[in-house]
Protein backbone atom coordinates (compact mmCIF):
# COMPACT_ATOMS: atom_id res chain seq x y z
CA UNK A 1 0.00 0.00 0.00
CA UNK A 2 2.87 2.37 0.70
CA UNK A 3 3.92 2.39 -2.96
CA UNK A 4 0.54 3.76 -4.08
CA UNK A 5 0.34 6.55 -1.50
CA UNK A 6 2.80 8.88 -3.26
CA UNK A 7 0.95 8.32 -6.54
CA UNK A 8 -2.44 9.08 -4.98
CA UNK A 9 -1.02 12.18 -3.32
CA UNK A 10 0.41 13.32 -6.63
CA UNK A 11 -2.89 12.66 -8.42
CA UNK A 12 -4.77 14.66 -5.80
CA UNK A 13 -2.28 17.52 -6.10
CA UNK A 14 -2.68 17.52 -9.89
CA UNK A 15 -6.48 17.58 -9.55
CA UNK A 16 -6.24 20.59 -7.27
CA UNK A 17 -3.91 22.36 -9.69
CA UNK A 18 -6.24 21.64 -12.62
CA UNK A 19 -9.22 22.98 -10.67
CA UNK A 20 -7.30 26.18 -9.90
CA UNK A 21 -6.24 26.59 -13.53
CA UNK A 22 -9.82 26.07 -14.73
CA UNK A 23 -10.98 28.70 -12.24
CA UNK A 24 -8.37 31.15 -13.54
CA UNK A 25 -9.31 30.49 -17.16
CA UNK A 26 -12.99 31.09 -16.33
CA UNK A 27 -12.05 34.43 -14.75
CA UNK A 28 -10.05 35.39 -17.86
CA UNK A 29 -12.97 34.53 -20.14
CA UNK A 30 -15.26 36.60 -17.96
CA UNK A 31 -12.91 39.60 -17.76
CA UNK A 32 -11.95 39.68 -21.43
CA UNK A 33 -15.29 38.73 -22.94
CA UNK A 34 -13.51 36.12 -25.07
CA UNK A 35 -15.59 33.30 -26.50
CA UNK A 36 -15.45 29.96 -24.71
CA UNK A 37 -15.62 27.65 -27.74
CA UNK A 38 -15.93 24.49 -25.67
CA UNK A 39 -18.89 25.86 -23.72
CA UNK A 40 -20.47 27.11 -26.95
CA UNK A 41 -20.04 23.67 -28.53
CA UNK A 42 -21.62 21.94 -25.53
CA UNK A 43 -24.68 24.17 -25.67
CA UNK A 44 -25.02 24.11 -29.47
CA UNK A 45 -27.76 22.14 -31.25
CA UNK A 46 -26.70 18.70 -32.55
CA UNK A 47 -24.93 18.47 -35.90
CA UNK A 48 -26.88 16.61 -38.59
CA UNK A 49 -25.50 13.60 -40.44
CA UNK A 50 -25.51 15.64 -43.65
CA UNK A 51 -23.35 18.36 -42.05
CA UNK A 52 -21.03 15.68 -40.62
CA UNK A 53 -20.57 14.23 -44.11
CA UNK A 54 -19.65 17.67 -45.45
CA UNK A 55 -17.09 18.11 -42.67
CA UNK A 56 -15.61 14.67 -43.40
CA UNK A 57 -15.32 15.68 -47.07
CA UNK A 58 -13.46 18.87 -46.11
CA UNK A 59 -16.39 21.15 -46.96
CA UNK A 60 -16.41 23.13 -43.71
CA UNK A 61 -17.99 26.29 -45.21
CA UNK A 62 -20.84 24.32 -46.76
CA UNK A 63 -21.28 22.43 -43.48
CA UNK A 64 -21.42 25.72 -41.55
CA UNK A 65 -23.98 27.22 -43.92
CA UNK A 66 -26.13 24.08 -43.73
CA UNK A 67 -25.82 23.91 -39.95
CA UNK A 68 -26.85 27.54 -39.53
CA UNK A 69 -29.83 27.02 -41.86
CA UNK A 70 -30.90 23.86 -40.03
CA UNK A 71 -30.49 25.18 -36.48
CA UNK A 72 -30.68 28.97 -36.64
CA UNK A 73 -27.27 29.10 -34.93
CA UNK A 74 -24.94 32.04 -35.39
CA UNK A 75 -21.45 31.82 -36.82
CA UNK A 76 -19.76 31.50 -33.43
CA UNK A 77 -21.97 28.67 -32.27
CA UNK A 78 -21.65 26.95 -35.66
CA UNK A 79 -17.87 27.26 -35.62
CA UNK A 80 -17.70 25.78 -32.13
CA UNK A 81 -20.07 22.89 -32.84
CA UNK A 82 -18.55 22.00 -36.19
CA UNK A 83 -15.03 22.33 -34.81
CA UNK A 84 -15.84 19.71 -32.18
CA UNK A 85 -17.21 17.37 -34.85
CA UNK A 86 -14.08 17.91 -36.95
CA UNK A 87 -11.92 16.99 -33.92
CA UNK A 88 -13.98 13.83 -33.38
CA UNK A 89 -13.61 12.84 -37.04
CA UNK A 90 -9.84 13.39 -36.97
CA UNK A 91 -9.57 11.18 -33.88
CA UNK A 92 -11.32 8.26 -35.62
PyMOL commands that set and color helices and strands:
alter all, ss='L'
color gray80, all
select helices_A, chain A and resi 2-32+37-43+49-56+60-71+75-91
alter helices_A, ss='H'
color red, helices_A
deselect
rebuild
show_as cartoon
